């Protein structure tokens, strides 16, 4: 299996884990009666897991000190992750898994077109074309079908 296929498979699995993560976080929110604290617990468990993985894999934790040299915008990634996890914990019981993640994917696709088209945040420029717009239209149609049925 080539590296590209492995990366494609890992991306697919990572995407498949998102609704499972949201459902599990929702179970925690129900158990402790707080979506905000459920999101906090999710991040604490995730942080612990990453620390353990970093140590086991031989990462030098001293390299964390160089994060102070990162541009300010780079720190926003953690804020966006916290928003995403908290939002899905709050939305999932109200919209359902399919609707929540249909809208999440639609939002992701819309923003990817803008980021790619303008090369925002240092990514290579990939201009918007009719095929990419058609993909967004199909995703939007899927959201409508899921909402209707």
N, C-alpha and C positions, 0 to 999 in steps of 0.2 A: 504494500500500500504506500503510495507516495505521500510525502509530507503534506501536500496540498489537500489530499483526500482526508488525511488525519485531521487537519485543521477544520475542514468543512464538517466533519463528523463531530468534533468537539464543539463547534459553534452550534450545531443542531441540538446536541445534548444540553448545552448551556441554556439555550432558548427553551427547551422542554422543561428545564428545572424551574424556570421563573414562575409558572402558574402553580407548581407544586410547592415552591417556597411560599408563595402568597397564601395558599390554602393552609399550610402548616402554621404560618404566622397568624392567620385568622383563628386557628384552633387555640393558639396561645392567648390571643386577645380575648376569646370567649372564656378561657379558663381563668384569666386574671382580671377580666372585666375592664380592659384598657388597651385600645389599639396602639396608643403612644408607647406604653410600657412594653407591649409585645414587640414593637419595632426596636426599642432599646435592647431588649433581651436578644433579639435576632442579631443585632450588631455586636453585642458582647460575645455571644457564642462564635460568631464569624471572626471577630478579632482574635479570640483565643485560638481558634482553628488555624488562622494564618500565622500566628506567632509560632505555634507548634510545628507547622509545616516548614516555616522558614528555618527554624533551628535544626530540624531533622535533615533538611536538604542542604544545610551548610551555608546558608546565606549569612553574610556578615551584618549583624544588626547595627554595627557601628556606622554603616552606610546611611542609616536613617538621618544622621546629623546633617548630611548634605542636602536634605530636603529644604533646609532654610534658603538654599540658593535657587529653588524652583520659583517660577513666576507666580505671582499672587493668584492668577486665574487657575493654576493647577490645583490649588487647595479646594476649589469649588467642587471637585469630583466627589469628595466625601459628603458634602452638603446635598448634592444631587442624588447620591445613593440613599441618603437618609430620607429625602423627600419621596423617592420612588417606593422604598419599602413601606414607609408610613402610609403613603397614599393607597397602595394596593391593599394594605391591611384594612384601611377604612372603607375602600370601595368594594372589595370582593363580596362581603355579605349583602351589600345593597344592589350591586349590578350583576353579580354572578361571575364565575371564572371566565366564561367565554366572552361576555361583553367587556369585562375589565381588560382582558388581554387583547381583544380585537382593537379596542381603542388605544391601548398602549402601543401595539404594533403600528397602527395607523399614525399615531403621533411620532413614533420613531422614524417611519418612512418619510413623512413630511419634512422633518428636520434634517434627515440625511440628505435629501435633495438640496436643501439650502446650504448645508455645510459643505457638501461635495462641490456644488456649483461655484461657490465663492472661495473654496479652499480655506474655510474658516478653521481656526485653532491649529493651523499648521498641516492640515491634511492635503494631499494632492488634489488639484482641481479636476473635477469630472463634470462637465457641463450637463445641464438638464436636457433631456431629449424626449421625443414622443413615447418611446418604449418605457422610459422610467415614469413618465406621467401616467401612462396606461397601467403600470403596476400599481401606482397609488390609487387610481380609479377602481381597479379590481379589489384592492384591499378595502376601500371605502364601501364598495358594493357588498363585500362580505360582512362588514360591520352592520350595514343596514339589514341584510338578511338575518343575521344573528339576533338583532334587536327585534325584528318583526316576528320571527318564529322562535 
